[in-house]
């Protein structure tokens, strides 16, 4: 969540920064006026409460002086009724303010370039040279059919389109990649964690998937829970960023415990509601996929260095696999909802003759921490942490990259040396 106090106090600067994310000034002005109204009505409520407390103390004085307390009782009763109305009004405005604010994206930071969309992203560097073949390289779905690694028809049979089944060596390499990635991340200092793949709506609010992106989430029948209250609604996770970050929801962390570096592998589930018609063939964009994630919870002064560490870790996996890739700085118009700064890692796919995203490493600054109430204690005061997340890596896309980069003229596929001990 953005800092509402900063929005009110420095509206022009905040609105200019959010313009990059296509947030209308009128929308922010509405949020500002709601925040001002909330502050005004809350002050009125506090004045009524203070008056109630002060006046209530007169009872003892009146009794000692044997004064008539009937008028005092009437005054207190009238004030109490006003307090009840004021409390309802404050709760109503606060609920509307929170709901409105939760739909506003994070502010791009100073290092994020301006731009409208992915065409304005800035390449940082390329890592490893792209391979050159003496034959026309095939795309992964052609190789999958020939080698029996991926069965797309079975995925449709068992579920629907954009599901697939890995078989034989495809399944073995998928498992090998997960183990290799987790080992690599642990060696880089990230603690391995196993989390649920089902979360409640509170967790999704904390990391920014709700309320704005509910249409992309797979919601589970609420009858799994005894309560029908909305905060107990359950969803399949779209990334383990959700669970790893929310491990520290409503937590005050000692300063000396920072940074906290975590890694996890989970299946991830996305409806891809906003991606209709894109990558419908093959395994690039699936409703269910495996992903190894990196999450960091840091002191604000550490977050830029930690983001670079996470980029280096994810890039290091691809380099160890000898997969050519490049780093791309996303412009403001292409940033995700919660991100303040993002560097994408794009792997080379010879069959498609282009780079495709395989990881996004994002610094959300204090945006998620404010929503999830994650703070650190320093000198008896509490401050918001910074949270970061990044794929390390999308396992299915890494499998695809291996298939296309390691393919041979006869359609067979070699196995990267670093994976062979995991098979």
C-alpha positions as CSV (number, residue, x, y, z in Angstrom):
1,X,0.0,0.0,0.0
2,X,1.3,3.5,-0.8
3,X,1.9,5.9,2.0
4,X,-1.4,7.8,2.3
5,X,0.1,10.5,4.6
6,X,2.8,11.2,1.9
7,X,0.1,11.4,-0.7
8,X,-1.8,14.1,1.2
9,X,1.3,16.0,2.1
10,X,3.1,15.9,-1.3
11,X,0.3,15.2,-3.7
12,X,1.9,16.6,-6.8
13,X,5.1,14.5,-6.5
14,X,3.2,11.3,-5.7
15,X,0.7,11.8,-8.5
16,X,3.5,12.5,-11.0
17,X,5.3,9.3,-10.0
18,X,2.1,7.2,-10.2
19,X,1.3,8.7,-13.6
20,X,4.0,6.4,-15.0
21,X,1.9,3.5,-13.9
22,X,-1.1,5.0,-15.6
23,X,-2.9,6.0,-12.4
24,X,-5.3,8.9,-13.1
25,X,-4.8,12.1,-11.1
26,X,-8.6,12.3,-10.4
27,X,-8.4,8.8,-8.8
28,X,-5.6,10.0,-6.5
29,X,-7.4,13.2,-5.7
30,X,-10.4,11.1,-4.7
31,X,-8.2,9.0,-2.4
32,X,-6.7,12.2,-1.0
33,X,-10.1,13.6,-0.1
34,X,-11.1,10.3,1.5
35,X,-8.0,10.4,3.6
36,X,-8.7,14.0,4.7
37,X,-12.3,13.2,5.5
38,X,-11.2,10.2,7.5
39,X,-8.7,12.3,9.5
40,X,-11.4,15.0,10.1
41,X,-14.0,12.6,11.3
42,X,-11.6,10.7,13.4
43,X,-10.6,13.9,15.2
44,X,-14.2,14.7,15.8
45,X,-14.7,11.2,17.3
46,X,-11.6,11.7,19.5
47,X,-12.9,15.1,20.7
48,X,-16.2,13.4,21.7
49,X,-14.4,10.6,23.5
50,X,-12.2,13.2,25.4
51,X,-15.3,15.1,26.4
52,X,-17.0,11.9,27.5
53,X,-14.0,11.0,29.7
54,X,-13.7,14.5,31.1
55,X,-17.4,14.8,31.9
56,X,-17.7,11.4,33.4
57,X,-15.1,12.4,36.0
58,X,-17.5,15.1,37.3
59,X,-19.8,12.4,38.8
60,X,-17.6,12.1,41.8
61,X,-17.4,15.8,42.3
62,X,-21.2,16.2,42.0
63,X,-21.9,13.4,44.5
64,X,-19.5,14.9,47.0
65,X,-21.1,18.3,46.6
66,X,-24.6,16.7,46.6
67,X,-25.4,18.3,43.3
68,X,-28.2,17.1,41.0
69,X,-26.6,14.7,38.4
70,X,-29.7,14.3,36.2
71,X,-28.5,17.0,33.7
72,X,-25.0,15.6,33.7
73,X,-26.5,12.1,32.9
74,X,-28.5,13.6,30.0
75,X,-25.4,15.4,28.7
76,X,-23.4,12.2,28.8
77,X,-26.2,10.2,27.1
78,X,-26.5,12.7,24.3
79,X,-22.7,12.7,23.9
80,X,-22.7,8.9,23.9
81,X,-25.2,8.9,21.0
82,X,-23.1,11.3,19.1
83,X,-20.1,9.1,19.7
84,X,-21.9,6.1,18.4
85,X,-22.8,7.9,15.2
86,X,-19.3,9.2,14.8
87,X,-17.8,5.7,15.3
88,X,-20.0,4.3,12.6
89,X,-19.0,7.1,10.3
90,X,-15.3,6.6,10.9
91,X,-15.5,2.9,10.4
92,X,-17.4,3.3,7.2
93,X,-14.9,5.9,5.8
94,X,-11.9,3.8,7.0
95,X,-13.3,0.7,5.2
96,X,-13.8,2.7,2.0
97,X,-10.4,4.3,2.3
98,X,-8.6,1.0,2.8
99,X,-10.4,-0.7,0.0
100,X,-9.6,2.2,-2.3
101,X,-6.0,2.4,-1.3
102,X,-5.4,-1.3,-1.7
103,X,-6.2,-0.9,-5.4
104,X,-3.5,1.7,-6.0
105,X,-0.2,0.3,-7.3
106,X,3.3,0.9,-5.9
107,X,5.3,4.0,-6.8
108,X,8.2,3.5,-9.2
109,X,11.6,4.3,-7.6
110,X,14.2,6.7,-9.0
111,X,16.1,4.0,-10.9
112,X,13.1,2.9,-12.8
113,X,13.1,4.5,-16.3
114,X,10.0,6.1,-17.7
115,X,8.2,4.4,-20.5
116,X,4.8,3.1,-21.6
117,X,5.3,-0.6,-22.1
118,X,7.7,-3.4,-22.7
119,X,9.1,-1.7,-25.8
120,X,10.6,1.0,-23.5
121,X,12.4,-1.5,-21.3
122,X,16.2,-1.1,-21.1
123,X,18.6,-3.9,-21.7
124,X,21.3,-4.0,-19.0
125,X,23.5,-6.7,-20.4
126,X,23.7,-10.1,-22.1
127,X,25.2,-13.2,-20.4
128,X,26.7,-15.9,-22.7
129,X,26.5,-16.0,-26.4
130,X,23.5,-17.3,-28.2
131,X,24.1,-20.7,-29.9
132,X,24.3,-21.1,-33.7
133,X,23.0,-24.2,-35.3
134,X,23.8,-25.9,-38.6
135,X,20.1,-26.7,-38.9
136,X,16.8,-25.0,-38.3
137,X,16.2,-25.3,-34.5
138,X,12.8,-26.6,-33.5
139,X,10.4,-25.2,-30.9
140,X,9.9,-27.0,-27.7
141,X,6.5,-28.5,-28.5
142,X,8.0,-30.2,-31.6
143,X,10.9,-31.5,-29.5
144,X,8.5,-32.6,-26.7
145,X,6.5,-34.7,-29.2
146,X,9.6,-36.3,-30.7
147,X,11.2,-37.1,-27.3
148,X,8.1,-37.9,-25.3
149,X,8.9,-35.4,-22.6
150,X,5.7,-33.4,-22.5
151,X,2.2,-34.7,-23.2
152,X,-0.1,-31.7,-23.9
153,X,-3.1,-33.7,-25.0
154,X,-3.1,-35.6,-21.6
155,X,-3.1,-32.2,-19.8
156,X,-6.3,-31.2,-21.7
157,X,-7.8,-34.7,-21.0
158,X,-7.2,-34.5,-17.3
159,X,-8.0,-30.8,-16.8
160,X,-8.3,-28.3,-19.7
161,X,-6.1,-26.3,-22.1
162,X,-2.9,-24.9,-20.7
163,X,-2.3,-27.9,-18.5
164,X,0.3,-30.5,-19.5
165,X,1.9,-33.8,-18.3
166,X,5.6,-34.4,-18.0
167,X,6.8,-37.9,-18.7
168,X,10.0,-39.9,-18.6
169,X,13.1,-37.8,-19.0
170,X,10.9,-34.6,-19.0
171,X,9.7,-35.4,-15.5
172,X,13.2,-36.4,-14.3
173,X,14.8,-33.2,-15.6
174,X,11.9,-31.1,-14.0
175,X,12.7,-32.7,-10.7
176,X,16.5,-32.3,-11.2
177,X,16.0,-28.6,-12.0
178,X,14.1,-28.1,-8.8
179,X,16.8,-29.8,-6.7
180,X,19.6,-28.0,-8.5
181,X,17.9,-24.6,-8.1
182,X,17.2,-25.1,-4.4
183,X,20.8,-26.2,-3.7
184,X,22.1,-23.3,-5.6
185,X,20.0,-20.8,-3.7
186,X,20.9,-22.4,-0.3
187,X,24.6,-22.1,-1.2
188,X,23.9,-18.4,-1.9
189,X,22.6,-18.0,1.6
190,X,18.8,-18.5,1.2
191,X,17.0,-20.6,3.7
192,X,14.9,-23.4,2.2
193,X,11.2,-23.4,3.3
194,X,8.3,-25.6,2.5
195,X,5.0,-23.7,2.6
196,X,1.3,-24.4,1.8
197,X,0.0,-23.9,-1.7
198,X,-3.3,-22.8,-0.3
199,X,-3.6,-19.4,1.4
200,X,-6.3,-17.2,2.9
201,X,-7.3,-13.8,1.5
202,X,-5.4,-11.9,4.2
203,X,-2.1,-13.2,2.8
204,X,-3.1,-12.2,-0.7
205,X,-4.0,-8.7,0.5
206,X,-0.6,-8.5,2.1
207,X,1.4,-9.1,-1.1
208,X,-1.0,-7.3,-3.5
209,X,-2.8,-10.1,-5.4
210,X,-6.1,-9.0,-3.8
211,X,-8.3,-7.2,-4.3
212,X,-7.2,-6.0,-7.7
213,X,-6.2,-9.4,-9.3
214,X,-8.8,-11.8,-7.9
215,X,-9.8,-12.8,-11.4
216,X,-6.4,-14.3,-11.9
217,X,-6.6,-16.5,-8.8
218,X,-8.1,-20.0,-8.4
219,X,-10.5,-19.7,-5.5
220,X,-11.3,-22.8,-3.4
221,X,-14.7,-23.7,-2.2
222,X,-15.1,-21.9,1.1
223,X,-16.8,-25.0,2.6
224,X,-13.3,-26.3,3.3
225,X,-13.5,-23.8,6.2
226,X,-16.2,-23.7,9.0
227,X,-16.6,-20.0,8.6
228,X,-18.3,-18.2,5.7
229,X,-16.5,-14.9,6.4
230,X,-14.6,-13.5,3.5
231,X,-11.2,-13.3,5.3
232,X,-11.4,-17.1,5.5
233,X,-11.8,-17.6,1.7
234,X,-9.0,-19.8,0.4
235,X,-7.0,-19.6,-2.8
236,X,-4.4,-21.6,-4.7
237,X,-1.2,-19.6,-4.7
238,X,0.1,-17.9,-7.9
239,X,3.6,-17.7,-6.5
240,X,5.4,-18.7,-3.2
241,X,6.2,-15.0,-2.8
242,X,2.8,-14.9,-1.1
243,X,3.6,-17.5,1.5
244,X,7.2,-16.7,2.1
245,X,6.5,-13.0,2.6
246,X,3.4,-13.6,4.8
247,X,5.4,-15.8,7.1
248,X,6.2,-12.4,8.7
249,X,2.8,-10.9,8.5
250,X,1.9,-8.8,11.6
251,X,5.5,-9.3,12.9
252,X,8.1,-7.0,14.4
253,X,11.5,-8.3,13.5
254,X,14.7,-7.4,15.6
255,X,16.9,-5.3,13.4
256,X,19.8,-7.7,13.9
257,X,17.8,-10.5,12.3
258,X,17.8,-8.7,8.9
259,X,18.1,-9.5,6.1
260,X,15.9,-12.6,6.0
261,X,16.6,-14.6,2.8
262,X,14.2,-17.4,1.8
263,X,13.7,-19.8,-1.0
264,X,10.9,-22.3,-1.8
265,X,9.6,-24.5,-4.6
266,X,5.9,-24.8,-5.1
267,X,3.4,-25.5,-7.9
268,X,1.8,-22.2,-8.9
269,X,-1.7,-21.6,-10.2
270,X,-2.8,-18.8,-12.5
271,X,-6.0,-18.3,-14.5
272,X,-4.0,-16.0,-16.9
273,X,-7.2,-14.1,-17.2
274,X,-5.4,-11.1,-18.6
275,X,-3.4,-13.1,-21.1
276,X,-6.2,-14.5,-23.4
277,X,-4.8,-15.6,-26.7
278,X,-1.1,-15.3,-25.7
279,X,1.2,-18.3,-25.9
280,X,-1.6,-20.8,-26.3
281,X,0.7,-23.4,-27.8
282,X,3.3,-25.3,-25.8
283,X,4.3,-24.8,-22.2
284,X,5.2,-21.1,-22.0
285,X,2.0,-19.9,-20.3
286,X,0.3,-22.6,-18.2
287,X,-2.4,-22.5,-15.5
288,X,-0.2,-24.8,-13.3
289,X,3.6,-24.7,-13.2
290,X,6.5,-25.3,-10.8
291,X,8.6,-22.3,-9.7
292,X,11.5,-21.8,-7.3
293,X,11.2,-18.5,-5.6
294,X,13.5,-16.1,-3.8
295,X,12.1,-13.7,-1.1
296,X,14.0,-11.2,1.0
297,X,12.9,-9.1,4.0
298,X,15.4,-6.4,4.6
299,X,16.4,-3.2,6.3
300,X,15.6,-0.3,3.8
301,X,19.3,0.5,3.5
302,X,20.0,-3.1,2.3
303,X,17.3,-3.6,-0.3
304,X,19.2,-2.4,-3.4
305,X,22.2,-4.6,-2.6
306,X,19.9,-7.6,-1.8
307,X,18.1,-7.1,-5.1
308,X,21.4,-7.3,-6.9
309,X,22.2,-10.5,-4.9
310,X,18.9,-12.0,-6.0
311,X,19.5,-11.1,-9.7
312,X,23.0,-12.6,-9.5
313,X,21.7,-15.8,-7.9
314,X,19.0,-16.3,-10.6
315,X,21.4,-15.4,-13.4
316,X,24.0,-17.7,-11.9
317,X,21.7,-20.7,-12.2
318,X,21.2,-20.0,-15.9
319,X,24.9,-19.4,-16.4
320,X,25.7,-22.8,-14.6
321,X,23.2,-24.4,-17.0
322,X,25.0,-22.6,-19.9
323,X,21.8,-21.0,-21.0
324,X,22.2,-17.6,-22.8
325,X,20.2,-14.8,-21.2
326,X,19.9,-11.1,-20.7
327,X,19.0,-8.7,-17.9
328,X,16.4,-6.1,-18.7
329,X,15.4,-3.1,-16.5
330,X,11.6,-2.6,-16.7
331,X,10.2,0.8,-17.4
332,X,7.5,2.3,-15.2
333,X,4.7,1.4,-17.6
334,X,5.7,-2.3,-17.6
335,X,6.1,-2.6,-13.8
336,X,4.0,-5.0,-11.8
337,X,1.4,-3.8,-9.4
338,X,3.5,-4.2,-6.2
339,X,6.9,-3.5,-7.7
340,X,8.9,-0.3,-7.3
341,X,11.8,-1.6,-9.4
342,X,12.1,-4.7,-11.5
343,X,14.8,-6.4,-13.4
344,X,13.6,-9.2,-15.7
345,X,15.9,-12.1,-16.8
346,X,15.1,-13.3,-20.3
347,X,16.4,-16.6,-21.5
348,X,17.3,-17.3,-25.2
349,X,14.9,-19.7,-27.0
350,X,16.5,-20.7,-30.4
351,X,13.2,-22.2,-31.7
352,X,11.5,-18.9,-31.2
353,X,14.6,-16.9,-32.1
354,X,14.1,-14.5,-29.2
355,X,14.6,-13.9,-25.5
356,X,11.6,-14.8,-23.2
357,X,11.1,-13.9,-19.6
358,X,12.1,-16.5,-17.1
359,X,12.4,-14.4,-13.9
360,X,11.4,-11.1,-12.5
361,X,13.3,-9.8,-9.5
362,X,11.4,-7.0,-7.9
363,X,12.0,-4.6,-5.0
364,X,8.6,-3.6,-3.5
365,X,10.2,-1.2,-1.0
366,X,7.8,-0.8,1.9
367,X,4.6,-1.3,-0.2
368,X,3.9,-4.9,0.8
369,X,5.3,-4.4,4.3
370,X,2.7,-1.6,4.9
371,X,-0.1,-3.9,3.7
372,X,1.1,-7.0,5.6
373,X,2.3,-5.0,8.7
374,X,5.9,-6.3,8.6
375,X,8.2,-4.1,10.7
376,X,11.6,-4.2,12.3
377,X,12.6,-2.8,15.8
378,X,15.4,-0.3,16.1
379,X,16.1,1.7,19.2
380,X,12.7,0.9,20.7
381,X,10.9,2.2,17.6
382,X,9.2,0.2,14.8
383,X,9.8,0.8,11.1
384,X,8.6,-0.8,7.9
385,X,10.9,-3.3,6.3
386,X,11.5,-3.6,2.5
387,X,10.4,-6.8,0.8
388,X,11.8,-8.3,-2.4
389,X,10.9,-11.3,-4.6
390,X,12.1,-13.0,-7.7
391,X,11.8,-16.3,-9.6
392,X,14.8,-18.5,-9.4
393,X,13.5,-19.8,-11.7
394,X,10.3,-20.7,-13.5
395,X,11.0,-24.5,-13.8
396,X,8.9,-25.2,-16.9
397,X,10.5,-22.3,-18.9
398,X,13.9,-23.5,-17.8
399,X,13.1,-27.0,-19.1
400,X,11.9,-25.4,-22.4
401,X,15.2,-23.4,-22.6
402,X,17.2,-26.6,-22.1
403,X,15.2,-28.4,-24.8
404,X,15.7,-25.7,-27.4
405,X,19.3,-24.8,-26.6
406,X,20.6,-28.4,-26.2
407,X,18.8,-29.9,-29.2
408,X,20.7,-31.8,-31.8
409,X,20.3,-32.1,-35.5
410,X,18.4,-35.4,-35.1
411,X,16.0,-33.9,-32.6
412,X,17.6,-35.5,-29.6
413,X,18.4,-33.4,-26.5
414,X,21.6,-33.3,-24.5
415,X,21.5,-32.9,-20.7
416,X,23.4,-30.0,-19.0
417,X,26.4,-31.3,-17.2
418,X,25.4,-29.7,-13.8
419,X,22.1,-31.6,-13.9
420,X,23.5,-35.1,-14.6
421,X,24.2,-35.9,-10.9
422,X,20.5,-35.1,-10.1
423,X,19.1,-37.7,-12.6
